Amino acid sequence: MDASNAAASPARKTYRIAGMHCAGCVGSVERSLNAVDGVEASVSLPAESATLTLTRDVPFEELAAAVGAAGYEIEPVADVDRGEAERSRLAEAEARSREARRTMWTAWALTAPAMVWMLPEMIAGVRWPSPLVFDLGVTVLGAAVLAGPGGPTLRSAWRSARGRMPNMDVLIALGAGVSVLTGVWAVLHVLGFAPMIMNFAPVGAMIAAIHLTGRFVEAKARGRSSSAIQALLSLEAPTARVEREGAELEVPTRDVAVGDVMIIRPGEKIPTDGVVLEGRSAVDESLATGESIPVEKERGSSVLGSTVNHSGALRVRATGVGEDTFLSNVIRLVEEAQASKVPIQEFADRVTAIFVPVILVVALAAFVGWFVVPGVFTEAARWAAGFIPWVNPELGRLSLALYAAVAVLVIACPCALGLATPTALMVGTGVGATRGVLIRDGAAVQTLDRADTLVFDKTGTLTRGAPRVVETFVADEAAEGPGDEAAARVLGLAAAVEDASEHPLARAVVDEARRRGIPFPRAGGAEARVGMGIVGGVDGERVAVGSARLLREEGIPEEDVARVERRFGDDARTVAWVAAGGRLLGAVAIADPVKEDARETLLELSRRGFRTVMLTGDHEAVAAAVAEHLGIDDFRAGLLPADKVAAVRQLRAEGRTVAFVGDGINDAPALKAADVGIAVGTGTDIAIEAADITLVQGDLRSVLRATKLARATFRKIRENLFWAYVYNVVAIPVAFLGLLHPVIAEAAMALSSISVVTNANRLRRTRL
């Protein structure tokens, strides 16, 4: 039975895919791999990888043959250190980006002279300095663009066409290639070997140059895809101090084995996941929970690798090492989220699947129609010749057929379609950058435009992310004097003792006393009580600051604490009790306060139709208090990163389009798992790298600006795509009928691009 289950259980493997650069490439690779028996493939363009679910043992050679038939290469992922593999991938991406930049500028350096040289012929019909020199010169320049910078495009087109899965490169190659071939024909005509045909080789050069410009933008964007994982990897402790054979040894963290006993001193990172054997300390687990207040640890407590030990020494037995640590799981979650699909990819797949074959069929139909049955079309040409000067129905049958087919390829070359989205995104992202909204993923614009649910992390996003004194209480105001003076004395005594501690709660007390200008002496003989607080001498009195347990040890009656606690008990705050001379003086309430603009922002988002949800690693009571204060629709507390990812996925499974707003390391998987991730810029670099949109200032009002900008930008994208499609729908039939001069086709293509750019620039007037 076990063997049967094992055989039925599908295996998951990841491979690298080389040569992909567009949504069409992803579709081609997926179709090829899914055609292999026993394979279910999910291909990621940013990660340049394919994740395969295998129901049988598929030989690598079979996978390589399938991917090779589509025109791409598959490589096994090397079994090396994860960090080394990621660094290698990042270096390769940067190298490709540099190469794409060089290729782009080379293409334009050859294209610009050809376009300028063509102007006299376009305007006055003069082929300067002579027809032969002109035709030969612009043809050589056009051919140089295709053979040099455009070479990879031609090879990609050939491979995809040979695999019967044509991508956009096929259309680019045909449009540019046939355009350059007309130049060869024109040269032969001047030499007397062929009938006349217009030379628009410069058009082919321009098509290739625009295409290569897009390739550079894509390569540059993909070069950043592994930055989030790189940032996560940098959190790992490089070494660990372990006990072996009675001695302490410092070894690389990767050499720690399950069961090893590690020694962690105050201020050090905990190398791997484990269980505390000896010692008490406060551990900063913000990496896991996002919460700024350290968690007390003692014998039997679990600790997580890469978290920071604060106040006491710990002996920890390693329970999770290598790929089994908490941090490795976080990295895995980010990788899986990166490999997931986004809506705009599916849209691009559909456009590619329809546009390329249709245009190829139309161009072929134009050639066949004019060549086989020219009489059907020449009547329309003769009628148009009376008012369209470039229409010449007297040309030979082959010339007319080539004339119409090339015009279709040139006019249908998707320049406007290619510019529609990137120009709007370029302007939109520029506008956003000046207003504190950085859009790092174009798909986020489409997704945020239709988002209906905004999910917020609490600490550092809705709150300040650092503990602050929010109130000071006096046990007996009648005995201590006027309220303000008594409260100042309580806070001053607490600060005097806490000044000897580096605990975040202690620093919050000291900072508040200094902010209020309350003088306090330095306590003498300060002694930290791990897990309880601190005791010291101030002006001859013994002062204790900490938990109720510390007060009991100092002899403070339990009923005194209970009496004061009834007056201000609040689970949403941490209470530091203050006693002096064996008497309870009061308490200091510490909390992570919400940001000033949080409530107003969330109410406005609700008015705009968004459902708001808060996810936090904090306690239920704290989360409930914050949610009620801010008017949040729903919240979930006590969550680890995997729980946040599960919550986001559950919302998406309910049919909601989710935008996640967070700032912590623990938010990175959720930022990637959401339809769109929004990072608060004052947070960690990891959250920012994992997000699609970054709010530079950490101002929650920027969430409002981001939603408005996304909607305005995607509205321009829709308008641009509409006009680009209208341009093709109108122009292609005109070209098919032989009524469109290739030069006019080029001008129309340029005009459509200009209209797209002009419309996109109207975004600059958007008021955010």
Buried (B, 14 or more C-beta within 10 A) or exposed (E): EEEEEEEEEEEEBBBBBEBBBBBBBBBBBBBBBBEBEBBBBBBBBBBBBBBBEBBEEBEEEEBBEBBBBBBBEBBEEEEEEBBEBBBEBBEBBBEBBBBBBEBBBBBBBBBBBBBEBBEBBBEEEEBBEEBEEBBBBBBBBBBBBBEEBBEBBBBBBBBBBEBEBBBBBBBBBBBBBBBBBBBBBBBBBBEEEBBEBBBBBBBBBBBBBBBBBBBBBBBBBBBBBBBBBBBBBEBBBEBBBBBEEEEEBEBEBBEBEBEBBBBBEBEBBBBBBBBBEEBBBBBBBBBBBBBBBBBBBBEEBEBBBBBBBBBBBBBBBBBBBBEEBBBBBBBBBBBBBBBBBBEBBEBBBEBBBEBBEEBBEBBEBBBEBBBEEBEEBBEBBEEBBEEBEBBBBEBEEBBBBBBBBBBBBBBBBBBBBBBBBBBBBBBBBEBBEEBBBBBBBBBBBBBBBEBBBBBBBBBBBBBBBBBBBBBBBBBBBEEBEEEEEBBBBBBBBBBBBBBBBEBBBBBBBBBBBEEBEBEBEEBEEBEBBBBBBBBBBBEEBBBBBBBBEBBEBBEBEEEBBEEBBEEEEBEBBBBBBBBBEEBBBBBBBBBBBBBEBBBBBBEBBBEEEBBBBBBBBBBEEBBBBBBEBBBBBBBBBEBBBBBBBBBBBEBBEEEBBBBBBBBBBBBBBBBBBBBBBBBBBBBBBBBBBBBBBBBBEBBBBBBBBBBBBBBBBBBBBBBBBEBBBEBBEEBBBBBBBBBBBBBBBBEBBBEBBEBBBEBBBEBEEBEB
